[in-house]
Amino acid sequence: MTRNSGKPYSRLNRSIVITPEDCARLRSHFLQIPLPVADEAWRSGILHGDCLALAPLLPQRCVDLLILDPPYNLTKNFNGRRFNRQSVQDYADWLDGVLRVLKPLLKNTATVYICGDWFSSASIFMAASEHLIVRNRITWEREKGRGAKANWKNASEDIWFCTVSDRYTFNTEAVKQRRRVLAPYRDAQGQPRDWETTEQGSFRDTYPSNLWTDITIPFWSMPENTIHPTQKSEKLLAKLLLASSNAEDLVLDPFLGSGTTVVAAKKLGRRYLGIDLEQDYCLLAARRLELAESESCIQGWVDGVFWERNTFAQQHIKKNH
């Protein structure tokens, strides 16, 4: 947990590490079953265990937003636990079983986001459409990845947007994106049309689409980075949480991994419950929650808007009115 290899980290590597001394303290932060529901002492926290075994022990119809980020339909090693690629139908059947277990936890107004890659997506639609209303598919660009000589480089992932019913939360104003203005049109009076100028250039706040090109995958110089092999960025989860939940809503992530969902939820004032089978990942999540006590910013989200990549220098420049 302290290193990716036998070599020490570079002084420029800001990745989060867990020392042996951290472990006992962090384990004491885990929630225990049964949860003390009556006094809401479990308002937010982490459970270490199998989500499919623990879900039936949780209060029914308590979840406002479910972030479902299970192992993709790939052969992958998660800290010694191996997930093997299956047929499209077999993976759909596995997801169907997951949704059957988790669905009783959802409020009638809940939203569900299901993450996957191109190969997983066919199975996700098959399973999700049996239990939920499928409303859209977000595709987000991964700006790094290996090239391929006999295929197109795999540079995107999908997130399926689903709801339990036709009553659901969607805060579109909370997830606007600030983009550079390349064609600064003006009205008949010479005033900017839907854009503003700053010392660093002209920008427009746009409504979100289902194609996201502004996401940066965590890497070694980012303070949110961990050793988890498929970690998602806080910015990515912040978009989902801001759009589909409100303050004090309960967000559930039953395949918690490195803890990005609960960290973003904490920073955005949501209640959260994360579950993971791997103790090391639960420890990482608990450590990240500790760090969030003193560092509440989300990289790429400033002044209530999401910024494009490579605009850090412009993000703190005040507008000229």
Secondary structure, DSSP 8 states (H G I E B T S, - for coil): ---SSSS---TT-------HHHHHHHHTTS--SS--GGGTTTSSEEEES-HHHHGGGS-TT-EEEEEE----SS-EEETTEEE----HHHHHHHHHHHHHHHGGGEEEEEEEEEEE-HHHHHHHHHHHHHHSEEEEEEEEE-S-----SSS----EEEEEEEESSS-----GGGG-EEEE-SS--B-TTS-BSS-EEETTEEEEEE---SEE-------TTSTT--S-TT---HHHHHHHHHHH--TT-EEEESS-TT-HHHHHHHHTT-EEEEEES-HHHHHHHHHHHHHHTT---BTTEETTEEE-TT-GGGTT--B--
